Amino acid sequence: MAFRVSFSIDPPYGFHRTITTSITLKNPELVEELQCIANLYYKFPVLVFVDPYELTNYRHLYTFQHHGNPNLELPVAAMDSNGTSLLLSLASVGPQVDVKVPVHFRYGEISHSNSETHRSAELAWPDLFLSCSSSVPKAKGLLSYEPPEEFASSLGDHYLYTPLQTFDAEPSARFAVVVAPVGQSTDLAQVRFGTVFTIAAMFGYLAYVSYMTARRLRKVEKVD
């Protein structure tokens, strides 16, 4: 049982992108005959995150488990440095399947160097493995697979195997380098002033609208 696996991320720049893992298998019926499910395990650096609510739109293709802080609004500085991880269980592998995962990027920590405008991180290709309800003969070309620690409890009742895989890249190239912009410490004063000014202006506007509304209501009461 040999899989062919490739990985891409599109578009190459921006805060909202899509990871596509393409899987090709000549005899997909073998997976079902062995009573196995194909899984993909993704490990994301702290700059990258997925929206669990958004992933429900892909439930016809896979079910998922998410590990790590799901708060989408937290800055990098408030996140665990270990990042987050995602486990997908595919509905089928077919002869050819493209597994799409929408990902988003956080702003990097504030830089104290005027020359640093972006920060990079390595996004590794996912692990492909099979979870089977019973032991599979070695003749099938499968190797035992150690479950990811964060998902070990949910996979404990299964036999896990990694199939023979042919990658479209060498092992040293099985990752993508992603970048995200960072703020400059020299801009903090300007940003703070702008924030305070905006809040004060909105407060003044709301106070003005409230005053004018109350004034109109008093005029109506006098007429009555």
DRENRO-934383 format. One record per residue (C-alpha): x, z, y; residue number from 0. Coordinates in Angstrom, 1 decimal. Layout:
% DRENRO-934383
site x=X z=Z y=Y nr=NUM
...
***
This chain:
% DRENRO-934383
site x=0.0 z=0.0 y=0.0 nr=0
site x=1.8 z=-1.3 y=3.1 nr=1
site x=0.6 z=-1.1 y=6.7 nr=2
site x=1.8 z=-3.1 y=9.6 nr=3
site x=1.7 z=-1.1 y=12.9 nr=4
site x=2.2 z=-2.0 y=16.5 nr=5
site x=1.7 z=-0.1 y=19.8 nr=6
site x=1.0 z=-1.1 y=23.4 nr=7
site x=-0.2 z=0.4 y=26.6 nr=8
site x=-2.1 z=-1.5 y=29.3 nr=9
site x=-1.8 z=-1.9 y=32.2 nr=10
site x=1.9 z=-1.0 y=32.5 nr=11
site x=1.3 z=1.0 y=35.7 nr=12
site x=-1.5 z=3.1 y=37.1 nr=13
site x=-3.2 z=6.4 y=36.5 nr=14
site x=-5.8 z=5.0 y=34.0 nr=15
site x=-4.6 z=3.0 y=31.1 nr=16
site x=-5.4 z=2.3 y=27.4 nr=17
site x=-3.2 z=2.8 y=24.4 nr=18
site x=-3.8 z=0.3 y=21.6 nr=19
site x=-2.5 z=1.0 y=18.1 nr=20
site x=-2.9 z=-2.1 y=15.9 nr=21
site x=-3.0 z=-1.6 y=12.2 nr=22
site x=-3.0 z=-4.4 y=9.6 nr=23
site x=-3.5 z=-3.8 y=5.8 nr=24
site x=-3.8 z=-6.6 y=3.3 nr=25
site x=-5.8 z=-4.5 y=0.8 nr=26
site x=-8.0 z=-2.2 y=2.9 nr=27
site x=-10.3 z=-1.6 y=-0.1 nr=28
site x=-7.5 z=0.5 y=-1.7 nr=29
site x=-8.0 z=3.2 y=1.0 nr=30
site x=-11.6 z=3.6 y=0.0 nr=31
site x=-10.9 z=3.4 y=-3.7 nr=32
site x=-8.5 z=6.3 y=-3.4 nr=33
site x=-11.0 z=8.2 y=-1.4 nr=34
site x=-8.7 z=8.5 y=1.6 nr=35
site x=-9.2 z=8.4 y=5.3 nr=36
site x=-6.7 z=6.8 y=7.7 nr=37
site x=-5.6 z=9.1 y=10.6 nr=38
site x=-3.6 z=8.8 y=13.7 nr=39
site x=-1.8 z=11.7 y=15.3 nr=40
site x=-0.8 z=11.4 y=19.0 nr=41
site x=1.5 z=13.8 y=20.8 nr=42
site x=1.2 z=13.5 y=24.6 nr=43
site x=3.7 z=14.7 y=27.2 nr=44
site x=2.3 z=16.9 y=30.0 nr=45
site x=2.0 z=13.9 y=32.4 nr=46
site x=-0.5 z=12.3 y=30.1 nr=47
site x=-3.9 z=13.5 y=29.0 nr=48
site x=-7.1 z=12.3 y=27.4 nr=49
site x=-10.7 z=13.1 y=28.4 nr=50
site x=-12.5 z=14.4 y=25.3 nr=51
site x=-15.9 z=13.5 y=26.8 nr=52
site x=-14.7 z=9.9 y=27.3 nr=53
site x=-13.5 z=9.7 y=23.7 nr=54
site x=-17.1 z=10.2 y=22.4 nr=55
site x=-17.8 z=6.6 y=23.5 nr=56
site x=-15.6 z=5.5 y=20.6 nr=57
site x=-17.4 z=7.5 y=17.9 nr=58
site x=-18.3 z=4.3 y=16.1 nr=59
site x=-14.6 z=3.7 y=15.5 nr=60
site x=-13.2 z=7.3 y=15.0 nr=61
site x=-13.9 z=11.0 y=15.1 nr=62
site x=-11.3 z=13.1 y=16.9 nr=63
site x=-9.9 z=16.6 y=17.3 nr=64
site x=-8.1 z=17.6 y=20.5 nr=65
site x=-5.5 z=20.4 y=20.9 nr=66
site x=-4.3 z=21.8 y=24.2 nr=67
site x=-5.8 z=22.6 y=27.6 nr=68
site x=-8.7 z=20.2 y=28.2 nr=69
site x=-8.9 z=21.0 y=31.9 nr=70
site x=-8.6 z=17.5 y=33.5 nr=71
site x=-8.0 z=18.8 y=37.1 nr=72
site x=-5.0 z=21.0 y=36.5 nr=73
site x=-1.7 z=19.9 y=38.0 nr=74
site x=1.4 z=19.5 y=35.8 nr=75
site x=2.8 z=22.8 y=37.1 nr=76
site x=-0.2 z=24.7 y=35.6 nr=77
site x=0.0 z=23.0 y=32.2 nr=78
site x=1.7 z=24.1 y=29.0 nr=79
site x=5.0 z=22.3 y=28.8 nr=80
site x=4.2 z=21.3 y=25.2 nr=81
site x=1.5 z=19.0 y=26.5 nr=82
site x=-1.5 z=18.1 y=24.3 nr=83
site x=-2.2 z=16.4 y=21.0 nr=84
site x=-5.0 z=14.3 y=19.5 nr=85
site x=-6.0 z=13.6 y=15.9 nr=86
site x=-8.1 z=10.6 y=15.1 nr=87
site x=-9.9 z=10.0 y=11.8 nr=88
site x=-10.7 z=6.3 y=11.6 nr=89
site x=-14.1 z=5.0 y=10.4 nr=90
site x=-12.3 z=2.2 y=8.6 nr=91
site x=-9.0 z=0.3 y=8.6 nr=92
site x=-10.2 z=-3.1 y=7.6 nr=93
site x=-7.7 z=-6.0 y=7.3 nr=94
site x=-7.0 z=-5.6 y=11.0 nr=95
site x=-8.1 z=-2.8 y=13.4 nr=96
site x=-7.2 z=-2.1 y=17.0 nr=97
site x=-7.5 z=1.6 y=17.8 nr=98
site x=-8.0 z=2.1 y=21.6 nr=99
site x=-7.5 z=5.5 y=23.3 nr=100
site x=-8.0 z=5.7 y=27.1 nr=101
site x=-5.4 z=7.9 y=28.7 nr=102
site x=-4.9 z=9.2 y=32.2 nr=103
site x=-1.9 z=10.5 y=34.2 nr=104
site x=-1.3 z=13.6 y=36.3 nr=105
site x=0.7 z=13.8 y=39.4 nr=106
site x=4.2 z=15.1 y=38.7 nr=107
site x=5.5 z=18.4 y=40.1 nr=108
site x=6.5 z=18.3 y=43.8 nr=109
site x=10.0 z=16.8 y=44.3 nr=110
site x=12.5 z=18.5 y=46.5 nr=111
site x=14.6 z=15.2 y=46.7 nr=112
site x=13.5 z=12.5 y=49.1 nr=113
site x=14.9 z=9.9 y=46.7 nr=114
site x=12.7 z=10.9 y=43.8 nr=115
site x=9.3 z=9.2 y=44.1 nr=116
site x=8.3 z=9.0 y=40.4 nr=117
site x=8.8 z=11.1 y=37.3 nr=118
site x=9.0 z=9.6 y=33.8 nr=119
site x=8.1 z=10.8 y=30.3 nr=120
site x=8.4 z=9.3 y=26.8 nr=121
site x=5.1 z=8.6 y=25.0 nr=122
site x=5.8 z=8.3 y=21.3 nr=123
site x=3.9 z=6.0 y=18.9 nr=124
site x=1.3 z=7.9 y=16.9 nr=125
site x=1.9 z=9.0 y=13.2 nr=126
site x=-0.3 z=7.1 y=10.7 nr=127
site x=-1.2 z=9.1 y=7.6 nr=128
site x=-3.9 z=9.3 y=4.9 nr=129
site x=-5.9 z=12.3 y=4.1 nr=130
site x=-7.2 z=12.1 y=0.5 nr=131
site x=-9.7 z=14.2 y=-1.4 nr=132
site x=-7.5 z=14.1 y=-4.5 nr=133
site x=-3.9 z=13.5 y=-5.5 nr=134
site x=-2.7 z=9.9 y=-5.5 nr=135
site x=-0.3 z=8.4 y=-8.1 nr=136
site x=3.2 z=7.8 y=-6.8 nr=137
site x=3.0 z=4.2 y=-7.9 nr=138
site x=0.8 z=3.6 y=-4.8 nr=139
site x=3.8 z=3.8 y=-2.6 nr=140
site x=2.8 z=6.9 y=-0.7 nr=141
site x=5.0 z=9.8 y=0.5 nr=142
site x=3.8 z=13.3 y=1.1 nr=143
site x=3.1 z=14.1 y=4.7 nr=144
site x=3.4 z=17.5 y=6.4 nr=145
site x=0.3 z=18.1 y=8.6 nr=146
site x=0.8 z=18.7 y=12.3 nr=147
site x=0.8 z=22.4 y=12.9 nr=148
site x=-2.0 z=22.5 y=15.4 nr=149
site x=-4.4 z=20.6 y=12.9 nr=150
site x=-3.1 z=22.1 y=9.7 nr=151
site x=-6.2 z=24.3 y=9.2 nr=152
site x=-8.7 z=21.4 y=9.4 nr=153
site x=-6.5 z=19.3 y=7.0 nr=154
site x=-5.8 z=22.1 y=4.5 nr=155
site x=-8.3 z=20.8 y=1.8 nr=156
site x=-6.8 z=17.4 y=1.7 nr=157
site x=-3.8 z=15.7 y=0.1 nr=158
site x=-1.8 z=14.1 y=2.9 nr=159
site x=0.4 z=11.0 y=2.6 nr=160
site x=2.2 z=8.6 y=4.8 nr=161
site x=2.0 z=5.0 y=3.7 nr=162
site x=4.7 z=2.4 y=3.7 nr=163
site x=4.7 z=1.1 y=7.2 nr=164
site x=6.2 z=-2.0 y=8.8 nr=165
site x=6.7 z=-1.5 y=12.6 nr=166
site x=7.0 z=-4.1 y=15.3 nr=167
site x=9.9 z=-2.1 y=16.7 nr=168
site x=13.0 z=-0.3 y=15.6 nr=169
site x=12.7 z=3.5 y=15.2 nr=170
site x=14.6 z=4.1 y=18.5 nr=171
site x=12.1 z=2.0 y=20.3 nr=172
site x=8.9 z=3.5 y=19.0 nr=173
site x=7.9 z=5.0 y=22.3 nr=174
site x=6.9 z=3.9 y=25.7 nr=175
site x=8.4 z=5.2 y=29.0 nr=176
site x=5.6 z=6.1 y=31.4 nr=177
site x=6.0 z=7.1 y=35.1 nr=178
site x=3.8 z=9.0 y=37.5 nr=179
site x=4.3 z=9.4 y=41.3 nr=180
site x=5.4 z=12.8 y=42.7 nr=181
site x=4.7 z=14.4 y=46.0 nr=182
site x=7.6 z=15.2 y=48.4 nr=183
site x=8.1 z=18.8 y=49.5 nr=184
site x=8.7 z=17.5 y=53.1 nr=185
site x=5.1 z=16.3 y=53.1 nr=186
site x=3.6 z=19.7 y=52.3 nr=187
site x=3.1 z=20.7 y=56.0 nr=188
site x=1.4 z=17.4 y=56.8 nr=189
site x=-0.9 z=17.7 y=53.7 nr=190
site x=-1.8 z=21.3 y=54.5 nr=191
site x=-2.6 z=20.4 y=58.1 nr=192
site x=-4.7 z=17.5 y=57.0 nr=193
site x=-6.6 z=19.6 y=54.5 nr=194
site x=-7.3 z=22.4 y=57.0 nr=195
site x=-8.4 z=19.9 y=59.6 nr=196
site x=-10.7 z=18.1 y=57.2 nr=197
site x=-12.4 z=21.3 y=56.1 nr=198
site x=-12.7 z=22.5 y=59.7 nr=199
site x=-14.2 z=19.2 y=60.8 nr=200
site x=-16.7 z=19.3 y=57.9 nr=201
site x=-17.7 z=22.8 y=58.7 nr=202
site x=-18.2 z=21.9 y=62.4 nr=203
site x=-20.3 z=18.9 y=61.3 nr=204
site x=-22.5 z=21.0 y=59.1 nr=205
site x=-22.9 z=23.6 y=61.8 nr=206
site x=-23.9 z=20.9 y=64.3 nr=207
site x=-26.5 z=19.4 y=61.8 nr=208
site x=-27.9 z=22.8 y=61.1 nr=209
site x=-28.2 z=23.6 y=64.8 nr=210
site x=-30.0 z=20.3 y=65.6 nr=211
site x=-32.4 z=20.7 y=62.7 nr=212
site x=-33.3 z=24.2 y=63.8 nr=213
site x=-33.8 z=23.0 y=67.3 nr=214
site x=-36.2 z=20.2 y=66.2 nr=215
site x=-38.2 z=22.7 y=64.1 nr=216
site x=-38.5 z=25.1 y=67.1 nr=217
site x=-39.9 z=22.2 y=69.2 nr=218
site x=-42.4 z=21.3 y=66.5 nr=219
site x=-43.6 z=25.0 y=66.4 nr=220
site x=-44.1 z=25.1 y=70.2 nr=221
site x=-46.2 z=21.9 y=70.1 nr=222
site x=-48.4 z=23.3 y=67.4 nr=223
***
